[in-house]
Amino acid sequence: MESIGFLEIWGVVIARLWPVWLGLAVLMGASAFYRDRLGLYGRLYHSNVGMVGLGIVFFWILTALFADIVAPFDPIEQFVLLKRAAPGSIEAETGRAFLFGADNLGRDLFSRMVYGSRFVLLIAPAATLVAFLVGISLGLPAGYFGGKSDAILSFIANLVLAFPVILLFYLLVTPGVRETAIPNFMAGVFFIFPVLIFAMLFYTRYAQRAGLLAILLAVTFGLGGWMYIGVVFDLDPLGIIHLEPNELNIFAAVVFASSPGVFRIVRGLTMDIKTRDYVAAAQTRGEGSWYIMLWEMLPNARGPLIVDACLRIGYTTILLGTLGFFGLGLAPESPDWGSMINQTRGFIRIVPTIVLPQTIALASLVLGLNLLADGLREESLRD
């Protein structure tokens, strides 16, 4: 079987990533040029650590966006004659090389790694965002009002956090649960919070401007309801919003496991911020409790929350890889970095480097998110 050498493999990899390099140069170049006008994001370009982290994260975002151009093969296409092919093996009909080799079904690992970035960058940030909205919705009143509601919510959060994370995910994503209504019920509960918190956000701010408030609430409930029925019930009339059952299960499990940690952070920040003078001034003006929480306290907690969001997306990425490794992620034919590591580890003795690309992909994305969080922490401390 014909093949290409190590240097040629990486030469082809670099060449195939040309849309990513071009997009990265334009995006980061323009951002660096206008950094003084871009607030906290622009200040990241004053931090070497932040720029490196941002570059790695942007690399994978652009790779996911241009996956159709970058990948030489369909990620689920099987080539029987190339099962467990070594890196650089050439496919006879097309003349294109399997740059990182092939798995036990003859699927190109480079193409699967490229398409696998889409799953990670779709589920991890979206699930983290929903987890933050749930944690903010519950953590703000718990820290602000205290009392029995705080005690009950804190007990539930501690109960979930005390449970081993991997075992918790195993129970939530196990095939026996997939066919039940539990994941749909969980998603149905979690997706109410984003709609409610945005509605409360607009109501507390524009209660005296009935016309504008009506428009904002109509948009909130309209878009929120459309996304809600699309994600939870898979009834999007436009067919745009759709999650496969296993994707919904993973999404619900990630939100369920992440929300208590966000709740505790928001609760602690709220208990600290509510003693500040500007909160007392807002209370003196007669502002409502939810207005104070959403418009006075939450903006002043944005620094720690943004940093934690980056770190939490990294943790979620690791969890997704772990689920895929144990066979609890996407369907087996879907490109998933964790399942790829599991599927190729059986023939490390034949090709010792066969698991490195997808492992490095997973590790590099998490590293980029951690470096980005460090950069954000440095810059937020200067506020």
Protein Blocks (a to p, Z undefined) as FASTA:
>chain_A
ZZddfklmmmmmmmmmmmmmmmmmmmmmmmmmmmmmnojmlmmmmpmklmmmmmmmmmmm
mmmmmmmmmpmbdfkbccfklgoiaehiacfklopacfkopafkopafklmmmmmmmmmm
mmmmmmmmmmmmmmmmmmmmmmmngmmllmmmmmmmmmmmmpcfklmmmmmmgmklmmmm
klmmmmmmmmmmmmmmmmmmmmmmmmmmmklmmmmmmmmmmmmmmmmmmmmnopafnlma
ccdfklmmmmmmmmmmmmmmmmmmmmmmmmmmmmpmklmmmmmnopafklmmmmmmmmmm
mmmmmmmmmmmmmmmmmmmmmmmmnopaccfklccfklmmmmmmmmmmmmmmlmmmmmmm
mmmmmmmmmmmmmmmmmmmmmZZ
